[in-house]
Amino acid sequence: MSYVESENVEAGLRFKSPSGILVETTGTTLHIETTGDYVHEVVIVDGPGTGDKYLLNLDAATAE
C-alpha cells in the first residue's frame, strides 16, 4: 500500500518513524499540490515529545 497516494488514512494506526519514534495516525491528511502527494498527521505516543503532532510520509515509516 502506498500511503503517499491515499487521500485519507484511518485514525489509530501505529508506526515507527524513520527516527525510531512511535507515532499514531490522527486521521488528518494534507495534500501537497506541488507533488500531488499526501502526508498524514501523526501524534507521538511514547518518549520525548509525547502528544506532539506533525506530518509524516507514512511510506517512510514502519507499521507496528
Secondary structure, DSSP 8 states (H G I E B T S, - for coil): --GGG-S---TT-EEE-TTS-EEEEEEEEEEETTTTEEEEEEEE-SSTTTT-EEEE-GGGSEE-
